[in-house]
Amino acid sequence: MEFRSLMVPAAETSARIVRGVPADRLDAPTPCPGWDVRALVNHMTYWAGPAATAARKEQPPAGVDEGHDFTADGDWAALYTERARAMAEAWTDPAAWEGSTSLTGNPQGMPAPVIGGMMLGECVLHGWDLAVATGQDTAVIPGDLVAAAYEQLQPTAEMGRQYKAFGERVEVPESAPLLDRLLGLSGRDPYWKP
């Protein structure tokens, strides 16, 4: 599957969901253990910056650290939209998917397609997390993005569990919709409610 062509739609989808987050729901729980909506928005906003520089094989941007509260800085939804768009556009370059790169500046890095695929998956999975946490319709996540995220996650899910990026797999029937199977593979309960 051609992930490169799906990066902009993935970022637009997650940005649409972030823009739909009511400010009074920032303290609401999410499917991500220990993270409320604010923490999840901050996580997404922060990592969009290093993901853009990783696509260009540059060092991560200096400035705020991962613990920064972007939601205290004014129009955080617009900021996420801007950063997600820049990240996605950087990953549309075919050269972004070649060789190795790093989100953290680690010289060893990882294969660029793994990192690009991770960022596509982040848009889909965290978009779902925010949507269910704030009462938005998850049907806004297009099927082609779900299929791409599933394809990307299958070979990397166990590595993600080793690094504590995902919880234990949630068993979901093979007959379930692909989105539910993607969520289960990533350690999420497809039926989670706030």
ChimeraX commands (.cxc) that place a marker at each C-alpha (Angstrom):
marker #1 position 0.00,0.00,0.00 radius 0.5
marker #1 position 1.24,3.51,-0.84 radius 0.5
marker #1 position 1.39,5.22,2.54 radius 0.5
marker #1 position 2.92,8.40,1.13 radius 0.5
marker #1 position -0.28,9.42,-0.65 radius 0.5
marker #1 position -2.33,8.91,2.51 radius 0.5
marker #1 position -0.30,11.13,4.84 radius 0.5
marker #1 position -2.17,14.35,4.05 radius 0.5
marker #1 position -5.64,12.75,4.34 radius 0.5
marker #1 position -4.56,11.14,7.63 radius 0.5
marker #1 position -3.36,14.46,9.03 radius 0.5
marker #1 position -6.50,16.24,7.80 radius 0.5
marker #1 position -8.67,13.61,9.49 radius 0.5
marker #1 position -6.89,13.86,12.83 radius 0.5
marker #1 position -6.89,17.67,12.60 radius 0.5
marker #1 position -10.66,17.66,11.97 radius 0.5
marker #1 position -11.10,15.58,15.13 radius 0.5
marker #1 position -8.77,17.82,17.18 radius 0.5
marker #1 position -10.73,20.87,16.02 radius 0.5
marker #1 position -13.89,19.11,17.22 radius 0.5
marker #1 position -12.58,18.72,20.77 radius 0.5
marker #1 position -14.54,21.00,23.11 radius 0.5
marker #1 position -12.28,23.02,25.42 radius 0.5
marker #1 position -14.33,21.87,28.39 radius 0.5
marker #1 position -13.44,18.22,27.65 radius 0.5
marker #1 position -9.65,18.60,27.97 radius 0.5
marker #1 position -9.70,16.84,31.34 radius 0.5
marker #1 position -11.83,13.94,30.08 radius 0.5
marker #1 position -10.33,10.42,30.08 radius 0.5
marker #1 position -9.17,8.74,26.87 radius 0.5
marker #1 position -8.60,5.10,25.89 radius 0.5
marker #1 position -4.86,5.74,26.46 radius 0.5
marker #1 position -4.21,4.73,30.09 radius 0.5
marker #1 position -3.10,7.66,32.21 radius 0.5
marker #1 position -3.77,10.25,29.51 radius 0.5
marker #1 position -6.62,12.70,29.49 radius 0.5
marker #1 position -7.66,14.59,26.36 radius 0.5
marker #1 position -5.20,17.40,27.14 radius 0.5
marker #1 position -2.26,15.00,27.41 radius 0.5
marker #1 position -3.23,13.31,24.16 radius 0.5
marker #1 position -3.59,16.61,22.25 radius 0.5
marker #1 position -0.21,17.69,23.63 radius 0.5
marker #1 position 1.38,14.38,22.61 radius 0.5
marker #1 position 0.03,14.65,19.07 radius 0.5
marker #1 position 1.03,18.29,18.72 radius 0.5
marker #1 position 4.52,17.74,20.06 radius 0.5
marker #1 position 5.41,14.70,17.92 radius 0.5
marker #1 position 4.17,16.27,14.68 radius 0.5
marker #1 position 7.24,18.57,14.84 radius 0.5
marker #1 position 9.93,15.86,15.11 radius 0.5
marker #1 position 8.02,13.76,12.57 radius 0.5
marker #1 position 8.31,16.54,9.99 radius 0.5
marker #1 position 12.05,16.89,10.53 radius 0.5
marker #1 position 12.45,13.09,10.49 radius 0.5
marker #1 position 10.93,13.05,7.00 radius 0.5
marker #1 position 13.57,15.55,5.88 radius 0.5
marker #1 position 16.35,13.62,7.71 radius 0.5
marker #1 position 17.05,16.65,9.92 radius 0.5
marker #1 position 17.59,16.96,13.65 radius 0.5
marker #1 position 14.42,17.44,15.71 radius 0.5
marker #1 position 13.45,21.06,16.28 radius 0.5
marker #1 position 14.79,22.79,19.38 radius 0.5
marker #1 position 12.44,24.53,21.75 radius 0.5
marker #1 position 9.61,23.05,23.78 radius 0.5
marker #1 position 9.97,19.59,25.25 radius 0.5
marker #1 position 7.51,16.72,25.22 radius 0.5
marker #1 position 5.94,17.83,28.50 radius 0.5
marker #1 position 4.86,21.22,27.14 radius 0.5
marker #1 position 1.17,22.11,27.49 radius 0.5
marker #1 position 0.19,23.37,24.05 radius 0.5
marker #1 position -3.42,23.71,25.20 radius 0.5
marker #1 position -2.33,26.64,27.38 radius 0.5
marker #1 position -0.90,28.51,24.38 radius 0.5
marker #1 position -4.03,29.87,22.72 radius 0.5
marker #1 position -5.55,28.21,19.65 radius 0.5
marker #1 position -4.14,24.74,20.19 radius 0.5
marker #1 position -6.42,23.15,17.59 radius 0.5
marker #1 position -5.09,25.50,14.89 radius 0.5
marker #1 position -1.53,24.80,16.04 radius 0.5
marker #1 position -2.06,21.05,15.78 radius 0.5
marker #1 position -3.63,21.48,12.35 radius 0.5
marker #1 position -0.62,23.50,11.16 radius 0.5
marker #1 position 1.94,21.07,12.58 radius 0.5
marker #1 position 0.09,17.99,11.32 radius 0.5
marker #1 position -0.17,19.49,7.84 radius 0.5
marker #1 position 3.57,20.28,7.79 radius 0.5
marker #1 position 4.36,16.76,8.98 radius 0.5
marker #1 position 2.14,15.17,6.35 radius 0.5
marker #1 position 3.48,17.32,3.52 radius 0.5
marker #1 position 7.05,16.42,4.50 radius 0.5
marker #1 position 6.17,12.72,4.25 radius 0.5
marker #1 position 4.71,13.12,0.74 radius 0.5
marker #1 position 8.29,13.44,-0.59 radius 0.5
marker #1 position 9.42,10.03,-1.91 radius 0.5
marker #1 position 12.88,10.67,-0.41 radius 0.5
marker #1 position 11.31,10.76,3.06 radius 0.5
marker #1 position 10.64,7.02,2.78 radius 0.5
marker #1 position 14.22,6.10,1.85 radius 0.5
marker #1 position 17.01,5.06,4.19 radius 0.5
marker #1 position 16.85,5.61,7.94 radius 0.5
marker #1 position 15.76,8.51,10.09 radius 0.5
marker #1 position 14.92,9.35,13.68 radius 0.5
marker #1 position 12.24,11.17,15.61 radius 0.5
marker #1 position 14.66,11.89,18.46 radius 0.5
marker #1 position 17.94,12.62,16.69 radius 0.5
marker #1 position 19.36,9.17,17.50 radius 0.5
marker #1 position 22.08,8.63,14.87 radius 0.5
marker #1 position 21.20,4.95,14.49 radius 0.5
marker #1 position 17.59,5.74,13.68 radius 0.5
marker #1 position 15.07,3.36,12.22 radius 0.5
marker #1 position 13.97,2.56,8.67 radius 0.5
marker #1 position 12.18,5.63,7.36 radius 0.5
marker #1 position 9.13,3.61,6.18 radius 0.5
marker #1 position 8.61,2.40,9.76 radius 0.5
marker #1 position 8.59,5.95,11.11 radius 0.5
marker #1 position 6.38,7.28,8.31 radius 0.5
marker #1 position 3.96,4.41,8.85 radius 0.5
marker #1 position 3.98,5.05,12.60 radius 0.5
marker #1 position 2.96,8.65,12.02 radius 0.5
marker #1 position 0.13,7.61,9.73 radius 0.5
marker #1 position -0.98,5.16,12.42 radius 0.5
marker #1 position -0.74,7.88,15.08 radius 0.5
marker #1 position -3.14,10.07,13.12 radius 0.5
marker #1 position -5.66,7.24,12.78 radius 0.5
marker #1 position -5.37,5.71,16.26 radius 0.5
marker #1 position -5.09,8.93,18.23 radius 0.5
marker #1 position -7.80,10.43,16.07 radius 0.5
marker #1 position -10.04,7.57,17.18 radius 0.5
marker #1 position -8.92,8.01,20.80 radius 0.5
marker #1 position -9.91,11.68,20.77 radius 0.5
marker #1 position -13.14,11.07,18.89 radius 0.5
marker #1 position -14.45,8.48,21.35 radius 0.5
marker #1 position -13.21,10.48,24.34 radius 0.5
marker #1 position -15.11,13.58,23.23 radius 0.5
marker #1 position -18.27,12.07,21.72 radius 0.5
marker #1 position -17.33,12.58,18.07 radius 0.5
marker #1 position -18.29,10.23,15.26 radius 0.5
marker #1 position -15.45,7.81,14.45 radius 0.5
marker #1 position -16.96,7.28,10.99 radius 0.5
marker #1 position -15.00,10.37,9.90 radius 0.5
marker #1 position -11.94,8.09,9.71 radius 0.5
marker #1 position -11.96,6.83,6.10 radius 0.5
marker #1 position -11.66,3.12,5.39 radius 0.5
marker #1 position -8.51,3.51,3.30 radius 0.5
marker #1 position -6.74,5.13,6.26 radius 0.5
marker #1 position -7.88,2.33,8.57 radius 0.5
marker #1 position -6.61,-0.26,6.07 radius 0.5
marker #1 position -3.24,1.49,5.76 radius 0.5
marker #1 position -2.86,1.81,9.53 radius 0.5
marker #1 position -3.69,-1.87,9.93 radius 0.5
marker #1 position -1.17,-2.88,7.27 radius 0.5
marker #1 position 1.49,-0.71,8.92 radius 0.5
marker #1 position 0.74,-1.94,12.43 radius 0.5
marker #1 position 0.71,-5.69,11.79 radius 0.5
marker #1 position 4.51,-6.06,11.52 radius 0.5
marker #1 position 5.33,-3.44,14.20 radius 0.5
marker #1 position 2.75,-4.01,16.95 radius 0.5
marker #1 position 4.93,-6.32,19.03 radius 0.5
marker #1 position 7.85,-3.88,18.84 radius 0.5
marker #1 position 5.44,-1.15,19.96 radius 0.5
marker #1 position 4.46,-3.27,22.95 radius 0.5
marker #1 position 8.11,-3.76,23.90 radius 0.5
marker #1 position 8.53,0.03,23.98 radius 0.5
marker #1 position 5.26,0.46,25.92 radius 0.5
marker #1 position 3.67,2.37,23.04 radius 0.5
marker #1 position 0.79,-0.15,23.00 radius 0.5
marker #1 position -1.00,-2.19,25.61 radius 0.5
marker #1 position -1.56,-5.91,25.39 radius 0.5
marker #1 position -3.51,-7.01,22.35 radius 0.5
marker #1 position -7.28,-6.98,22.82 radius 0.5
marker #1 position -8.82,-10.02,21.17 radius 0.5
marker #1 position -11.31,-9.02,18.49 radius 0.5
marker #1 position -13.11,-11.51,16.21 radius 0.5
marker #1 position -11.76,-11.80,12.66 radius 0.5
marker #1 position -15.30,-11.06,11.50 radius 0.5
marker #1 position -15.25,-7.64,13.24 radius 0.5
marker #1 position -14.87,-4.44,11.21 radius 0.5
marker #1 position -11.28,-3.64,10.28 radius 0.5
marker #1 position -11.26,-0.57,12.55 radius 0.5
marker #1 position -12.11,-2.79,15.53 radius 0.5
marker #1 position -9.34,-5.24,14.57 radius 0.5
marker #1 position -6.88,-2.34,14.23 radius 0.5
marker #1 position -7.84,-1.07,17.67 radius 0.5
marker #1 position -7.48,-4.51,19.23 radius 0.5
marker #1 position -4.09,-5.01,17.60 radius 0.5
marker #1 position -2.95,-1.70,19.10 radius 0.5
marker #1 position -4.12,-2.72,22.58 radius 0.5
marker #1 position -7.33,-0.69,22.53 radius 0.5
marker #1 position -10.79,-1.86,23.43 radius 0.5
marker #1 position -13.01,-1.03,20.44 radius 0.5
marker #1 position -15.96,-0.66,22.83 radius 0.5
marker #1 position -14.23,1.75,25.23 radius 0.5
marker #1 position -16.47,4.46,26.65 radius 0.5
marker #1 position -15.48,7.49,28.76 radius 0.5
marker link #1:1,2 radius 0.2
marker link #1:2,3 radius 0.2
marker link #1:3,4 radius 0.2
marker link #1:4,5 radius 0.2
marker link #1:5,6 radius 0.2
marker link #1:6,7 radius 0.2
marker link #1:7,8 radius 0.2
marker link #1:8,9 radius 0.2
marker link #1:9,10 radius 0.2
marker link #1:10,11 radius 0.2
marker link #1:11,12 radius 0.2
marker link #1:12,13 radius 0.2
marker link #1:13,14 radius 0.2
marker link #1:14,15 radius 0.2
marker link #1:15,16 radius 0.2
marker link #1:16,17 radius 0.2
marker link #1:17,18 radius 0.2
marker link #1:18,19 radius 0.2
marker link #1:19,20 radius 0.2
marker link #1:20,21 radius 0.2
marker link #1:21,22 radius 0.2
marker link #1:22,23 radius 0.2
marker link #1:23,24 radius 0.2
marker link #1:24,25 radius 0.2
marker link #1:25,26 radius 0.2
marker link #1:26,27 radius 0.2
marker link #1:27,28 radius 0.2
marker link #1:28,29 radius 0.2
marker link #1:29,30 radius 0.2
marker link #1:30,31 radius 0.2
marker link #1:31,32 radius 0.2
marker link #1:32,33 radius 0.2
marker link #1:33,34 radius 0.2
marker link #1:34,35 radius 0.2
marker link #1:35,36 radius 0.2
marker link #1:36,37 radius 0.2
marker link #1:37,38 radius 0.2
marker link #1:38,39 radius 0.2
marker link #1:39,40 radius 0.2
marker link #1:40,41 radius 0.2
marker link #1:41,42 radius 0.2
marker link #1:42,43 radius 0.2
marker link #1:43,44 radius 0.2
marker link #1:44,45 radius 0.2
marker link #1:45,46 radius 0.2
marker link #1:46,47 radius 0.2
marker link #1:47,48 radius 0.2
marker link #1:48,49 radius 0.2
marker link #1:49,50 radius 0.2
marker link #1:50,51 radius 0.2
marker link #1:51,52 radius 0.2
marker link #1:52,53 radius 0.2
marker link #1:53,54 radius 0.2
marker link #1:54,55 radius 0.2
marker link #1:55,56 radius 0.2
marker link #1:56,57 radius 0.2
marker link #1:57,58 radius 0.2
marker link #1:58,59 radius 0.2
marker link #1:59,60 radius 0.2
marker link #1:60,61 radius 0.2
marker link #1:61,62 radius 0.2
marker link #1:62,63 radius 0.2
marker link #1:63,64 radius 0.2
marker link #1:64,65 radius 0.2
marker link #1:65,66 radius 0.2
marker link #1:66,67 radius 0.2
marker link #1:67,68 radius 0.2
marker link #1:68,69 radius 0.2
marker link #1:69,70 radius 0.2
marker link #1:70,71 radius 0.2
marker link #1:71,72 radius 0.2
marker link #1:72,73 radius 0.2
marker link #1:73,74 radius 0.2
marker link #1:74,75 radius 0.2
marker link #1:75,76 radius 0.2
marker link #1:76,77 radius 0.2
marker link #1:77,78 radius 0.2
marker link #1:78,79 radius 0.2
marker link #1:79,80 radius 0.2
marker link #1:80,81 radius 0.2
marker link #1:81,82 radius 0.2
marker link #1:82,83 radius 0.2
marker link #1:83,84 radius 0.2
marker link #1:84,85 radius 0.2
marker link #1:85,86 radius 0.2
marker link #1:86,87 radius 0.2
marker link #1:87,88 radius 0.2
marker link #1:88,89 radius 0.2
marker link #1:89,90 radius 0.2
marker link #1:90,91 radius 0.2
marker link #1:91,92 radius 0.2
marker link #1:92,93 radius 0.2
marker link #1:93,94 radius 0.2
marker link #1:94,95 radius 0.2
marker link #1:95,96 radius 0.2
marker link #1:96,97 radius 0.2
marker link #1:97,98 radius 0.2
marker link #1:98,99 radius 0.2
marker link #1:99,100 radius 0.2
marker link #1:100,101 radius 0.2
marker link #1:101,102 radius 0.2
marker link #1:102,103 radius 0.2
marker link #1:103,104 radius 0.2
marker link #1:104,105 radius 0.2
marker link #1:105,106 radius 0.2
marker link #1:106,107 radius 0.2
marker link #1:107,108 radius 0.2
marker link #1:108,109 radius 0.2
marker link #1:109,110 radius 0.2
marker link #1:110,111 radius 0.2
marker link #1:111,112 radius 0.2
marker link #1:112,113 radius 0.2
marker link #1:113,114 radius 0.2
marker link #1:114,115 radius 0.2
marker link #1:115,116 radius 0.2
marker link #1:116,117 radius 0.2
marker link #1:117,118 radius 0.2
marker link #1:118,119 radius 0.2
marker link #1:119,120 radius 0.2
marker link #1:120,121 radius 0.2
marker link #1:121,122 radius 0.2
marker link #1:122,123 radius 0.2
marker link #1:123,124 radius 0.2
marker link #1:124,125 radius 0.2
marker link #1:125,126 radius 0.2
marker link #1:126,127 radius 0.2
marker link #1:127,128 radius 0.2
marker link #1:128,129 radius 0.2
marker link #1:129,130 radius 0.2
marker link #1:130,131 radius 0.2
marker link #1:131,132 radius 0.2
marker link #1:132,133 radius 0.2
marker link #1:133,134 radius 0.2
marker link #1:134,135 radius 0.2
marker link #1:135,136 radius 0.2
marker link #1:136,137 radius 0.2
marker link #1:137,138 radius 0.2
marker link #1:138,139 radius 0.2
marker link #1:139,140 radius 0.2
marker link #1:140,141 radius 0.2
marker link #1:141,142 radius 0.2
marker link #1:142,143 radius 0.2
marker link #1:143,144 radius 0.2
marker link #1:144,145 radius 0.2
marker link #1:145,146 radius 0.2
marker link #1:146,147 radius 0.2
marker link #1:147,148 radius 0.2
marker link #1:148,149 radius 0.2
marker link #1:149,150 radius 0.2
marker link #1:150,151 radius 0.2
marker link #1:151,152 radius 0.2
marker link #1:152,153 radius 0.2
marker link #1:153,154 radius 0.2
marker link #1:154,155 radius 0.2
marker link #1:155,156 radius 0.2
marker link #1:156,157 radius 0.2
marker link #1:157,158 radius 0.2
marker link #1:158,159 radius 0.2
marker link #1:159,160 radius 0.2
marker link #1:160,161 radius 0.2
marker link #1:161,162 radius 0.2
marker link #1:162,163 radius 0.2
marker link #1:163,164 radius 0.2
marker link #1:164,165 radius 0.2
marker link #1:165,166 radius 0.2
marker link #1:166,167 radius 0.2
marker link #1:167,168 radius 0.2
marker link #1:168,169 radius 0.2
marker link #1:169,170 radius 0.2
marker link #1:170,171 radius 0.2
marker link #1:171,172 radius 0.2
marker link #1:172,173 radius 0.2
marker link #1:173,174 radius 0.2
marker link #1:174,175 radius 0.2
marker link #1:175,176 radius 0.2
marker link #1:176,177 radius 0.2
marker link #1:177,178 radius 0.2
marker link #1:178,179 radius 0.2
marker link #1:179,180 radius 0.2
marker link #1:180,181 radius 0.2
marker link #1:181,182 radius 0.2
marker link #1:182,183 radius 0.2
marker link #1:183,184 radius 0.2
marker link #1:184,185 radius 0.2
marker link #1:185,186 radius 0.2
marker link #1:186,187 radius 0.2
marker link #1:187,188 radius 0.2
marker link #1:188,189 radius 0.2
marker link #1:189,190 radius 0.2
marker link #1:190,191 radius 0.2
marker link #1:191,192 radius 0.2
marker link #1:192,193 radius 0.2
marker link #1:193,194 radius 0.2
view
